[in-house]
């Protein structure tokens, strides 16, 4: 199969582009931060969820609009960010639980 050239704004064809770091970082931070804000009742979910989703979407689509990534790079970054953000929220929840004493 013929190798597809990188997007015009990509630059070096050998440089790593998968997953998109911008999409990954923004999605992970938005998800984890949103979880903490809602869980600690700092902000209501109806306000946090749209902001977090918009931040992730803008970051993901922004790399495509600027021709810095293929769509698979951006989507992969978003999914990886969602995984990391979910793991961070789970760790946060585990840390909030009171320590249990072992019963012998």
Secondary structure in CASP SS format (residue, H / E / C, confidence):
PFRMAT SS
TARGET T0000
AUTHOR 0000-0000-0000
METHOD secondary structure of the structure
MODEL  1
X C 1.00
X C 1.00
X C 1.00
X C 1.00
X C 1.00
X C 1.00
X C 1.00
X C 1.00
X C 1.00
X C 1.00
X C 1.00
X C 1.00
X C 1.00
X C 1.00
X C 1.00
X C 1.00
X C 1.00
X C 1.00
X C 1.00
X C 1.00
X H 1.00
X H 1.00
X H 1.00
X H 1.00
X H 1.00
X H 1.00
X H 1.00
X H 1.00
X H 1.00
X H 1.00
X H 1.00
X H 1.00
X H 1.00
X H 1.00
X H 1.00
X H 1.00
X H 1.00
X H 1.00
X H 1.00
X C 1.00
X C 1.00
X C 1.00
X C 1.00
X C 1.00
X H 1.00
X H 1.00
X H 1.00
X H 1.00
X H 1.00
X H 1.00
X H 1.00
X H 1.00
X H 1.00
X H 1.00
X H 1.00
X H 1.00
X H 1.00
X H 1.00
X H 1.00
X H 1.00
X H 1.00
X H 1.00
X H 1.00
X H 1.00
X H 1.00
X C 1.00
X C 1.00
X C 1.00
X C 1.00
X C 1.00
X H 1.00
X H 1.00
X H 1.00
X H 1.00
X H 1.00
X H 1.00
X H 1.00
X H 1.00
X H 1.00
X H 1.00
X H 1.00
X H 1.00
X H 1.00
X H 1.00
X H 1.00
X H 1.00
X H 1.00
X H 1.00
X H 1.00
X H 1.00
X H 1.00
X H 1.00
X H 1.00
X H 1.00
X H 1.00
X H 1.00
X C 1.00
X C 1.00
X C 1.00
X C 1.00
X C 1.00
X C 1.00
X C 1.00
X C 1.00
END
